[in-house]
Amino acid sequence: METYAIFKGLLFFLIDIVGIPGNLAITGSLSWITCCVDKLLPVELILWNLSLANTILIFTRGLPAAMFTLFGTRVNSDAGCRIVVYLSWISRGMAFCLTCVLSCVQCVTLIPPSSKWAHIKQSVPKYIFYVTFFLWLLYALMEIEGVTFLGPQTNSSSPELVFNYGYCVAIVPSIVFFYAYGFLFFSRDLIVVGLMTIASVYILLVLFQHRKQVNDIRNSNQNSDVEIRAAKTVVSLVTIYILFLGVETSIWLYQIAVSKVIHPVVTDVQHFFSICYTFFFPILIIVSNKKIQNVFKCLQR
């Protein structure tokens, strides 16, 4: 086995051994809380969906990549390839949008009671379930089009229009579709990143430029310390996601605007950065979330 293949396989395997149990632990802990202890807060409900999306993403993208690179395991059936990549596209989009929703909801949570927008703070929790359900449905419908050009390891007359993931390939039907599909999703990502950035900037303003106002909130609300800690965690998550998304999107734009050819190594790098968030997300959440830590302590007794 080549040195590059071993190195790539170990990187994907490292993400798998941290991301799979970490995200499953968050999903299980929050499920246990809502079943046995108390109703989940809006932010916690989003975290549950986000950890679920990350789990699906790593099972359908990170694990197959590691298994193929290290052991040569690939998805041989056409239906299996379509299901695996389709689920990975849905979960990748959900992780992206849910991080945006998380930052916006946390932004609303920090609105002071004296603000004219305070009524939004009371209304948001009622719609979180419906928003997350709608996003799952939306992405399930949006990604159906891409399933039509998926298949197992296949020969193509235009190898420059093939995304070869090893365990499965995606054959782009035409160069026009390649450009249209790329810029469509780039535009979508740009809008969502803009919303995340605006929400994060507002959170930072509350945390660092209006400390007196934050202290007033703490004195009037016993849950405010949790909200402030959660706000810092959300800003960290958004920063990490935008960093990885920036690398992934830059590679995509390079392929569209400069290279115009899908290089296997470039595809590997883009593939890797698309799942890095599943590695850092559980670490950050478990370290910062007291409720999840308490569940772990209870299980250890």
PAROPA-130366 format. One line per 4 residues: number of its first residue (from 1); for each residue x, y, z of N, C-alpha, C. Coordinates in steps of 0.02 Angstrom, whole numbers, plus 32768, in hexadecimal, padded with zeros to 4 digits. Layout:
PAROPA-130366
NUM = X:Y:Z:X:Y:Z:X:Y:Z ~ ...
***
This chain:
PAROPA-130366
1 = 802A:7FC4:8000:8000:8000:8000:802C:803E:8000 ~ 801B:8070:7FD8:8042:80AD:7FD4:803F:80D4:8015 ~ 8074:80FC:8020:8077:8126:805C:803D:8157:805F ~ 802C:8173:8026:7FF4:81A3:8024:7FB3:8182:8039
5 = 7FA7:8145:801F:7F69:8122:802F:7F66:8111:807A ~ 7F9E:80FC:8096:7F9F:80EC:80DE:7F91:812A:8107 ~ 7FB2:8161:80F5:7FA9:81A1:8119:7F60:81B8:8115 ~ 7F44:81B4:80D9:7EFE:81C9:80D0:7ECF:819C:80F7
9 = 7EDA:815C:80F5:7EB0:812D:811A:7EB2:8138:8164 ~ 7EEE:8145:817F:7EF5:8151:81C7:7ED3:8192:81DC ~ 7ED6:81C5:81B2:7EB4:8204:81C2:7E68:81FA:81C7 ~ 7E4D:81D8:8195:7E05:81CA:8197:7DF3:819D:81D2
13 = 7E1E:816C:81E1:7E12:813F:8219:7E14:8165:825B ~ 7E41:8195:8262:7E45:81BE:829F:7E05:81E5:82AA ~ 7DEB:8202:8275:7DAB:8226:827A:7D73:81F7:828E ~ 7D75:81BA:8272:7D40:8189:8281:7D40:8174:82CA
17 = 7D7B:8165:82E6:7D7E:814A:832A:7D6E:817F:835F ~ 7D72:81BF:834C:7D5E:81F4:837A:7D17:820C:836B ~ 7D08:8215:832B:7CC8:8231:8317:7C8D:8203:8322 ~ 7C95:81C2:8315:7C5C:8195:831C:7C46:818E:8365
21 = 7C72:817A:8393:7C5B:8175:83D9:7C4A:81B8:83F8 ~ 7C6D:81EE:83E3:7C5F:8230:83FF:7C1A:8249:83ED ~ 7C09:8245:83AD:7BC7:825D:8398:7B8F:822F:83B0 ~ 7B9C:81EE:83B2:7B6A:81C0:83CD:7B5F:81CD:8418
25 = 7B94:81DF:843C:7B8E:81EE:8483:7B62:822B:848F ~ 7B69:825E:8464:7B40:829A:846B:7AF7:828A:845B ~ 7AEC:8266:8424:7AA8:8253:8411:7A87:822A:8448 ~ 7AAB:81F8:8462:7A90:81CE:8497:7A84:81F3:84D8
29 = 7AB2:821F:84EA:7AAB:8244:8529:7A6E:8273:8527 ~ 7A66:8297:84F0:7A2D:82C5:84EA:79EC:829E:84E4 ~ 79EE:8264:84C6:79B1:823A:84C2:799E:8222:8508 ~ 79D0:820F:852F:79C4:81F8:8574:79A7:8230:859F
33 = 79C2:826D:8595:79A9:82A7:85BB:7960:82B4:85AC ~ 794E:82B4:856C:7909:82C3:8559:78D9:828C:856D ~ 78F0:824E:8573:78C5:8217:8587:78BD:8210:85D2 ~ 78F3:821D:85F6:78F4:820D:863E:78F9:8249:866C
37 = 790E:8281:8653:791C:82BA:867F:78EE:82F6:8670 ~ 78F8:8315:8637:78D4:8353:8629:78D1:835E:85DD ~ 78A5:838B:85C9:789F:839E:8583:78DE:83C3:856D ~ 78F4:83B6:8530:7930:83D7:8517:7923:8421:8509
41 = 7956:844A:8517:7954:8490:8505:795A:8495:84B8 ~ 7947:84CD:849B:794C:84D5:8452:7992:84C7:8438 ~ 79C4:84E2:8459:7A09:84D7:8443:7A1B:848D:8448 ~ 7A04:846B:847C:7A13:8425:8484:79F1:83FA:844F
45 = 79B5:840D:843B:7993:83EA:8405:79B9:83F0:83C4 ~ 79D4:842B:83B8:79FD:8435:837B:7A3D:840B:8380 ~ 7A5C:8409:83BB:7A98:83E1:83C5:7A8A:8397:83B9 ~ 7A4F:8380:83CE:7A3C:833A:83C3:7A39:832B:8378
49 = 7A18:8357:8352:7A13:834E:830A:7A58:8355:82E8 ~ 7A80:8382:8302:7AC3:838E:82E6:7AF0:8351:82F1 ~ 7AED:8334:832D:7B15:82F9:833A:7AFC:82BD:8311 ~ 7ABB:82BA:8305:7A9F:8285:82DA:7AB8:828D:8292
53 = 7AB7:82CB:827A:7ACF:82D9:8236:7B19:82C8:8230 ~ 7B40:82D9:8262:7B88:82C9:8262:7B94:827E:8263 ~ 7B6B:825A:8289:7B72:8212:828D:7B64:81F2:8249 ~ 7B2F:8208:8228:7B1F:81EE:81E5:7B57:81FF:81B4
57 = 7B71:823C:81B8:7BA5:8252:818A:7BE4:8228:8192 ~ 7BF8:821A:81CF:7C36:81F5:81D9:7C2E:81AB:81C7 ~ 7BF0:8191:81D0:7BE4:814B:81BD:7BE0:8143:8171 ~ 7BCC:8177:814E:7BC2:8172:8106:7BFA:8192:80DD
61 = 7C28:81B6:80FF:7C5E:81D5:80DA:7CA2:81C5:80F9 ~ 7CAA:81CF:813A:7CEA:81C2:815A:7CFB:8179:815F ~ 7CCC:8150:8176:7CD8:8109:817F:7CE3:80E5:813C ~ 7CB9:80F0:8108:7CC6:80CF:80C8:7D0A:80E3:80AA
65 = 7D1E:8122:80B3:7D5F:8138:8098:7D98:8114:80BB ~ 7D94:810D:80FE:7DC8:80EA:8123:7DCA:80A0:8111 ~ 7D8F:8081:810C:7D8C:803A:80FC:7DA7:802B:80B6 ~ 7D99:8057:8086:7DB2:804C:8042:7DFD:8057:803F
69 = 7E16:808C:805F:7E5D:809C:805A:7E88:8068:807D ~ 7E72:8050:80B8:7E9B:8022:80DF:7E8F:7FD9:80CC ~ 7E52:7FC7:80B8:7E41:7F81:80AC:7E26:7F72:8067 ~ 7E1D:7FA7:803E:7E04:7F9C:7FFB:7DBA:7F8E:7FF6
73 = 7D95:7F9B:802C:7D4E:7F8E:802D:7D28:7FC5:8007 ~ 7CFF:7FB1:7FD8:7CD8:7FE2:7FB2:7C8F:7FCC:7FAE ~ 7C65:7FFD:7F9D:7C1E:7FEF:7F94:7C16:7FD6:7F4C ~ 7C06:7F96:7F45:7C05:7F77:7F03:7BC2:7F7F:7EDF
77 = 7B8D:7F88:7F04:7B4B:7F8C:7EE4:7B3A:7FD4:7ED3 ~ 7B14:7FDD:7E9E:7AFF:801F:7E89:7AD1:803F:7EBE ~ 7AA2:8018:7ED8:7A74:8031:7F0A:7A98:8045:7F4A ~ 7AC8:801B:7F5F:7AEE:802A:7F9B:7B16:806A:7F96
81 = 7B34:8074:7F5B:7B5B:80B2:7F50:7B2E:80EF:7F53 ~ 7AF4:80E9:7F33:7AC5:8122:7F33:7AAE:8133:7F7A ~ 7A9F:8101:7FA1:7A86:810C:7FE5:7ABC:812D:8010 ~ 7AF9:8111:800D:7B30:812A:8036:7B3F:8174:8027
85 = 7B48:8184:7FE7:7B5B:81C8:7FD5:7B20:81F8:7FDE ~ 7AE4:81E0:7FD0:7AA8:820A:7FDA:7AA1:821E:8023 ~ 7AA9:81EE:8050:7AA5:81FD:8098:7ADD:822B:80AE ~ 7B18:8223:8091:7B50:824E:80A3:7B44:8296:808E
89 = 7B24:829F:8053:7B15:82E3:803C:7AE0:8303:8068 ~ 7AAD:82DD:807A:7A79:82F7:80A6:7A96:830C:80E9 ~ 7ABE:82E0:8107:7AD9:82ED:814A:7B0B:8326:8149 ~ 7B31:832C:8112:7B60:8364:810D:7B3B:83A6:810A
93 = 7B06:83A9:80E2:7ADD:83E6:80DF:7ABB:83F5:8120 ~ 7AA3:83C1:8143:7A81:83CB:8183:7AB2:83E5:81B7 ~ 7AEE:83C9:81B9:7B20:83E1:81E9:7B2F:842B:81DD ~ 7B32:843D:819F:7B3F:8482:818B:7B07:84B1:81A1
97 = 7AC9:84A0:818E:7A90:84CB:819D:7A80:84CC:81E8 ~ 7A87:8493:8209:7A78:8491:8251:7AA9:84BA:827A ~ 7AE7:84BD:8263:7B18:84E8:8284:7B03:8531:827D ~ 7AE8:8542:8243:7ACE:8586:8239:7A92:8592:8266
101 = 7A62:8563:8268:7A28:856A:8294:7A3D:8570:82DC ~ 7A6F:8548:82F0:7A87:854A:8335:7AA2:858F:8347 ~ 7AC8:85AD:831A:7AE4:85EF:8328:7AAD:8624:832B ~ 7A7B:861E:82FF:7A44:864E:82FF:7A19:8648:833E
105 = 7A0B:860A:8353:79E3:8600:8390:7A09:8618:83CD ~ 7A4A:860B:83CF:7A71:8623:8408:7A74:866F:8408 ~ 7A75:868D:83CE:7A73:86D5:83C7:7A33:86F1:83E5 ~ 79FA:86D0:83D5:79B9:86E5:83EF:79B6:86DB:843B
109 = 79D4:86A5:8454:79D4:8696:849B:79F4:86CD:84C4 ~ 7A25:86F0:84A7:7A49:8724:84CB:7A29:8769:84C6 ~ 79EF:876D:84A5:79CC:87AD:84A1:79B7:87C2:84E8 ~ 79C8:87FD:84FF:79B6:8813:8542:796B:881E:8549
113 = 794F:8814:8584:7907:881B:858F:78EC:8860:857D ~ 7917:8893:8582:7901:88D7:8575:78FD:88E8:852B ~ 7916:88BC:8501:7918:88CA:84B9:78D2:88C4:849A ~ 78C7:88EA:8464:7887:88E7:8442:787E:88A5:841C
117 = 78B5:887F:8416:78B3:883E:83F5:78AB:8805:8428 ~ 789E:8816:8466:789C:87E2:849A:7865:87AF:848E ~ 782F:87C3:846C:77F9:8793:8460:780E:8759:8433 ~ 7842:8765:8409:785B:872F:83DE:787A:86F8:8409
121 = 7899:870D:8440:78B9:86DD:846D:7887:86AA:8488 ~ 7849:86C0:8492:7816:8693:84AC:77F6:8668:8475 ~ 77FA:8680:8438:77D8:865D:8401:7803:8626:83E1 ~ 7844:8631:83E0:7872:8603:83BC:786C:85BB:83D3
125 = 786A:85AC:8415:7868:8565:842A:782E:853E:840E ~ 77F7:855F:83FD:77BC:853C:83E4:77C7:851F:839E ~ 77F6:853C:8379:77FD:852A:8332:783C:8503:8322 ~ 7867:84F5:8354:78A6:84D3:8346:789A:848E:8329
129 = 786C:8468:8346:785E:8425:832D:7848:8427:82E4 ~ 781B:8456:82D4:7801:845B:8290:7838:8471:825F ~ 7864:849E:8276:789A:84B5:824B:78CA:847C:823A ~ 78DD:8456:826D:790B:841E:8261:78EC:83E9:8235
133 = 78AC:83DA:8241:7889:83A9:8217:7885:83C0:81CE ~ 7876:8401:81C5:7872:841D:8181:78B6:8419:815E ~ 78ED:8426:8183:792F:8424:8164:7941:83DD:814E ~ 7932:83AB:8178:793E:8365:8164:7918:8355:8124
137 = 78D9:8369:8121:78B0:835C:80E6:78CA:8381:80A9 ~ 78DD:83C0:80B3:78F6:83EA:807D:7935:83CB:805D ~ 7965:83B7:8087:79A3:839C:806D:7999:8357:804D ~ 796A:8331:8068:795A:82F0:804A:7940:82FA:8002
141 = 791A:832F:7FF7:7900:833D:7FB4:7934:835E:7F87 ~ 795C:838A:7FA4:798E:83AF:7F7D:79C4:8381:7F5F ~ 79D7:834D:7F84:7A0E:8323:7F6F:79F9:82E9:7F42 ~ 79B8:82E3:7F34:79A1:82AC:7F0A:79BF:82B0:7EC4
145 = 79C5:82ED:7EAA:79DF:82F6:7E66:7A25:82D8:7E5E ~ 7A4F:82E1:7E91:7A93:82C8:7E8C:7A99:827C:7E8D ~ 7A66:825A:7EA7:7A68:8210:7EAA:7A69:81F1:7E65 ~ 7A50:8215:7E34:7A49:81F8:7DF0:7A8D:81EC:7DCF
149 = 7AC2:820D:7DE6:7B03:8201:7DC7:7B35:81E1:7DF7 ~ 7B1A:81B7:7E24:7B45:8191:7E51:7B47:8148:7E3B ~ 7B7F:8127:7E4C:7B85:80E0:7E3D:7BC1:80C2:7E5E ~ 7BC9:8081:7E59:7C05:8061:7E74:7C41:8070:7E48
153 = 7C7A:8051:7E57:7CB7:805C:7E30:7CA9:804E:7DE7 ~ 7CAC:8083:7DBE:7C97:807D:7D79:7CC8:80A1:7D4C ~ 7CCF:8089:7D0F:7CF8:80AC:7CDE:7CD0:80E6:7CC0 ~ 7CF2:811B:7CAE:7CD0:8154:7C90:7CF7:816C:7C54
157 = 7CD3:8182:7C21:7CF4:819C:7BE5:7D14:81E0:7BF1 ~ 7CFF:8202:7C26:7D1B:8244:7C38:7D32:8242:7C80 ~ 7D6E:8227:7C8D:7D85:8220:7CD2:7D8D:8263:7CF6 ~ 7D94:829A:7CD0:7D99:82DC:7CF0:7D58:82F2:7D10
161 = 7D20:82CF:7D01:7CDF:82DF:7D1E:7CC8:82AA:7D50 ~ 7CF8:828A:7D71:7CE8:8255:7DA0:7D05:8266:7DE5 ~ 7CD9:8266:7E17:7CEF:826A:7E5D:7CFA:8222:7E74 ~ 7D38:820D:7E7A:7D47:81C8:7E8E:7D58:81C7:7ED8
165 = 7D28:81AF:7F01:7D32:81A9:7F49:7D52:8166:7F5B ~ 7D5E:813C:7F2A:7D7A:80FA:7F37:7D44:80C7:7F43 ~ 7D20:80CF:7F79:7CEA:80A0:7F8A:7CAD:80AB:7F5D ~ 7CAB:80E4:7F3A:7C72:80F5:7F0F:7C88:8130:7EE3
169 = 7C67:8138:7EAA:7C78:8170:7E7E:7C39:8198:7E6D ~ 7C43:81D8:7E60:7C0E:8203:7E48:7C23:821E:7E03 ~ 7BFD:820C:7DD1:7C0C:8220:7D8C:7BE1:825C:7D79 ~ 7C00:8295:7D70:7BDC:82D2:7D5D:7BC5:82CB:7D14
173 = 7B84:82D3:7D06:7B6B:82C6:7CC2:7B86:82F5:7C8D ~ 7B95:8334:7C9F:7BAE:8363:7C6D:7BD2:839B:7C90 ~ 7BFB:83BF:7C6A:7C20:83F7:7C85:7BF1:842F:7C9A ~ 7BBA:8438:7C75:7B88:846B:7C87:7B6A:845B:7CCB
177 = 7B58:841D:7CD5:7B3D:8408:7D16:7B70:8412:7D4D ~ 7BAF:8405:7D3E:7BE6:840D:7D6E:7BEA:8455:7D87 ~ 7BE7:8484:7D58:7BEA:84CB:7D6B:7BAA:84E1:7D8F ~ 7B71:84CF:7D74:7B31:84E5:7D91:7B28:84CA:7DD7
181 = 7B35:848A:7DDF:7B2E:8469:7E21:7B5E:8489:7E54 ~ 7B9C:8496:7E3D:7BCF:84B2:7E69:7BBD:84F8:7E81 ~ 7BAB:8524:7E53:7B9C:8569:7E66:7B5A:856F:7E8C ~ 7B2A:8541:7E7F:7AEC:8541:7EA4:7AF8:8533:7EEE
185 = 7B1F:8500:7EFB:7B2C:84EF:7F41:7B5E:851F:7F61 ~ 7B8A:853C:7F39:7BB6:8570:7F55:7B8D:85AC:7F6C ~ 7B5C:85C0:7F44:7B30:85F8:7F56:7B0A:85E9:7F96 ~ 7AF0:85AB:7F9B:7ACB:8597:7FD7:7AF8:859A:8014
189 = 7B35:857F:800D:7B64:857F:8046:7B77:85C6:805A ~ 7B7E:85F2:8028:7B92:8637:8036:7B5C:865A:805F ~ 7B1D:864F:8050:7AE6:866E:8075:7AE4:8655:80BD ~ 7AEC:8613:80C6:7AEA:85F5:8109:7B25:860D:8132
193 = 7B60:8610:8113:7B9B:8629:8137:7B92:8671:814C ~ 7B71:8699:8120:7B63:86DE:8132:7B37:86E3:816F ~ 7B03:86BA:8173:7AD7:86BA:81AE:7AFD:86A5:81ED ~ 7B26:8671:81E7:7B4E:865B:8220:7B7D:8691:8238
197 = 7B9B:86B4:8209:7BCB:86E8:821A:7BA9:8722:823E ~ 7B6F:8737:8224:7B4A:876E:8244:7B36:875B:828B ~ 7B1B:871E:8293:7B06:8707:82D5:7B41:8703:8305 ~ 7B7A:86EA:82ED:7BB5:86E4:8318:7BD2:8727:832B
201 = 7BD0:8756:82FD:7BE8:879A:830D:7BBC:87B9:8343 ~ 7B7B:87AF:833E:7B4E:87CA:8372:7B5E:87AA:83B6 ~ 7B69:8768:83B6:7B78:8745:83F5:7BB9:8761:8413 ~ 7BEB:876C:83E8:7C2A:8787:8401:7C21:87CD:841D
205 = 7BF6:87F4:83FD:7BE9:8838:8416:7BC9:8835:845B ~ 7B9B:8806:8464:7B7A:87FE:84A6:7BAD:87E8:84DA ~ 7BD9:87BA:84C7:7C08:879D:84F8:7C42:87CB:850A ~ 7C59:87F2:84D9:7C97:8817:84E4:7C8F:8863:84E5
209 = 7C5C:887E:84C7:7C54:88C7:84C5:7C1E:88E1:84F3 ~ 7BF4:88B5:850C:7BBE:88CA:8539:7BBF:88A1:8579 ~ 7BF7:88A1:859C:7BFF:8877:85D7:7BD1:888B:860F ~ 7BC3:88CA:8615:7B96:88E0:8648:7B4F:88C4:863C
213 = 7B3B:88C4:85FD:7AFA:88A9:85EB:7AF7:885E:85F8 ~ 7B2E:883B:85EA:7B32:87F4:85F8:7B2C:87E6:8642 ~ 7B4C:8810:866B:7B47:8808:86B4:7B00:8812:86CD ~ 7ADD:8841:86AF:7A97:884C:86C2:7A6D:880E:86B2
217 = 7A7B:87F0:8678:7A57:87B4:8665:7A65:877C:8697 ~ 7AA3:8776:86AD:7AB5:8741:86DC:7A91:874A:871E ~ 7A8B:8788:8735:7A6B:8795:8775:7A20:8788:8772 ~ 7A02:878D:8737:79B9:8788:8733:79A2:8743:871C
221 = 79D0:8719:8707:79BD:86D8:86EC:79EF:86A4:8701 ~ 79D9:8671:8725:7A06:863F:873F:7A23:8613:8708 ~ 7A04:8612:86CD:7A1C:85EA:8695:7A4C:8610:8668 ~ 7A5A:864F:867A:7A82:8678:864D:7ACB:8660:8648
225 = 7AE6:8646:867F:7B2B:862C:867C:7B30:85F4:8649 ~ 7AFE:85C9:8646:7AFC:8593:8615:7AF7:85B1:85CF ~ 7ACF:85E5:85C7:7AC6:8604:8585:7B07:8623:856D ~ 7B2B:8644:859B:7B6A:8664:8588:7B9D:8630:8574
229 = 7BA1:85FA:859C:7BD0:85C4:858B:7BBD:85A4:8549 ~ 7B7C:8599:853F:7B65:857C:8500:7B75:85AA:84C5 ~ 7B6E:85EC:84D0:7B7C:861C:849B:7BC5:8618:8485 ~ 7BF2:8612:84B4:7C39:860C:84A4:7C47:85CC:847D
233 = 7C25:8596:8491:7C2C:8556:846E:7C14:855C:8426 ~ 7BDB:857E:841D:7BBE:8586:83DA:7BED:85AD:83AD ~ 7C09:85E3:83C7:7C38:860B:839F:7C75:85E1:838B ~ 7C8C:85B7:83B9:7CC4:858A:83A8:7CB1:8559:8372
237 = 7C75:853C:8377:7C5D:850D:8344:7C58:852F:82FF ~ 7C3C:856B:82FF:7C35:858F:82BF:7C79:859E:82A1 ~ 7CA8:85B4:82CB:7CEB:85C3:82B3:7D0C:8586:8294 ~ 7D07:854D:82B7:7D25:850F:829D:7D04:84FB:825B
241 = 7CC1:8500:8259:7C9E:84E9:821C:7CAF:8516:81E1 ~ 7CB0:8557:81EC:7CC0:8585:81B5:7D07:8579:819C ~ 7D35:8569:81CA:7D7A:855A:81B7:7D7D:851E:8188 ~ 7D5E:84E7:819C:7D5F:84AB:8173:7D37:84B4:8133
245 = 7CFF:84D6:8138:7CD6:84E3:80FC:7CFC:850F:80CB ~ 7D22:853F:80E6:7D49:856B:80BB:7D7B:8544:8091 ~ 7D9D:8514:80B1:7DCD:84EA:808D:7DAA:84C0:8059 ~ 7D72:84A0:806E:7D4D:8475:8040:7D32:849D:8005
249 = 7D16:84D8:8012:7CFA:8501:7FDC:7D30:851C:7FAE ~ 7D69:852E:7FCB:7DA1:8547:7FA2:7DB8:8512:7F71 ~ 7DBA:84D3:7F88:7DCD:849C:7F5B:7D9A:8494:7F24 ~ 7D59:8499:7F37:7D24:8492:7F06:7D28:84C9:7ED1
253 = 7D34:8507:7EE7:7D3A:853F:7EB8:7D77:8537:7E8C ~ 7DAD:851D:7EA9:7DE9:8511:7E81:7DDB:84DF:7E4A ~ 7DB6:84AB:7E5A:7DA5:8479:7E27:7D78:8495:7DF0 ~ 7D4B:84C2:7E04:7D1C:84DE:7DD4:7D3C:8515:7DA9
257 = 7D5E:8544:7DCA:7D75:8581:7DA8:7DBB:857C:7D8B ~ 7DE7:8554:7DAB:7E2D:8553:7D97:7E40:8511:7D75 ~ 7E39:84DB:7D9B:7E51:849A:7D82:7E25:847F:7D4A ~ 7DE2:8481:7D55:7DB2:8465:7D26:7DBA:841A:7D1B
261 = 7DE3:83FB:7D47:7DEC:83B2:7D47:7DE8:839B:7D8F ~ 7DC6:8363:7D9B:7DBF:8349:7DDF:7DFA:831C:7DEF ~ 7E2C:8336:7E12:7E67:830F:7E24:7E57:82E2:7E60 ~ 7E6C:82A4:7E60:7E5E:8276:7E98:7E79:828F:7EDB
265 = 7EB7:82AA:7EDB:7ED4:82C2:7F1B:7EAD:82FD:7F36 ~ 7E9A:832B:7F09:7E73:8365:7F1E:7E2F:834F:7F39 ~ 7E11:831D:7F19:7DD2:8301:7F32:7DDA:82E3:7F77 ~ 7E12:82C0:7F83:7E20:82A3:7FC5:7E24:82D9:7FFB
269 = 7E47:8310:7FEB:7E4E:8346:801C:7E0A:8365:802B ~ 7DE3:8372:7FF7:7DA0:838E:8000:7D75:835E:8029 ~ 7D79:831E:801A:7D54:82EA:803D:7D66:82E9:8087 ~ 7DA7:82F0:8095:7DBF:82EF:80DA:7DA6:832B:8102
273 = 7DAC:8366:80E6:7D97:83A2:810A:7D4C:83A5:8113 ~ 7D26:8382:80E9:7CDD:8382:80EF:7CC5:835D:812D ~ 7CF0:8332:814B:7CDC:830D:8186:7D03:8320:81C5 ~ 7D31:8350:81BF:7D59:8364:81FA:7D2D:837F:8232
277 = 7CF6:839F:8220:7CC8:83BA:8253:7CAD:8384:8280 ~ 7CA3:8348:8265:7C88:8311:828E:7CBA:82FA:82C2 ~ 7CF9:830B:82BA:7D2D:82FB:82EB:7D2E:832D:8324 ~ 7D2B:836E:8314:7D32:83A1:8347:7CF1:83B0:836C
281 = 7CB8:83A7:834A:7C78:83B6:8368:7C6C:8391:83AA ~ 7C73:834E:83AE:7C65:832C:83ED:7C95:833F:8424 ~ 7CD4:834B:8412:7D05:835F:8445:7CF0:83A0:8466 ~ 7CDF:83D2:843E:7CCC:8413:8457:7C8C:8410:8480
285 = 7C5B:83EB:8468:7C1A:83E7:848B:7C21:83C1:84CD ~ 7C43:8389:84CD:7C4A:8361:850A:7C71:8387:853F ~ 7CA4:83AB:852A:7CCD:83D1:855A:7CA6:840B:8578 ~ 7C78:8429:8553:7C57:8467:8569:7C10:845C:8585
289 = 7BF1:8422:8576:7BAB:8418:858A:7BA7:83F2:85CB ~ 7B8F:8413:8600:7B8B:83F5:8643:7B58:83BD:8646 ~ 7B20:83C4:8622:7AEC:8391:8623:7B06:834E:8608 ~ 7B2A:8351:85D1:7B46:8314:85B3:7B7B:82F7:85E2
293 = 7BA2:8321:8602:7BD4:8308:8631:7BB2:82E6:866C ~ 7B7A:8301:8683:7B56:82E2:86BB:7B3A:829E:86A8 ~ 7B25:8297:8669:7B0C:8255:8652:7B44:8223:8654 ~ 7B80:8236:863F:7BB9:8209:8641:7BCA:81F5:8689
297 = 7BC5:8226:86B6:7BD4:8217:86FD:7BA2:81E6:8719 ~ 7B62:81EE:8706:7B2E:81C1:871E:7B39:817A:8705 ~ 7B50:8174:86C6:7B5C:8132:86A9:7B98:8110:86C8 ~ 7BC7:8137:86E4:7C03:811B:8702:7BF6:8100:8749
301 = 7BBE:8114:8766:7BAF:80FF:87AB:7B96:80B7:87AC
***
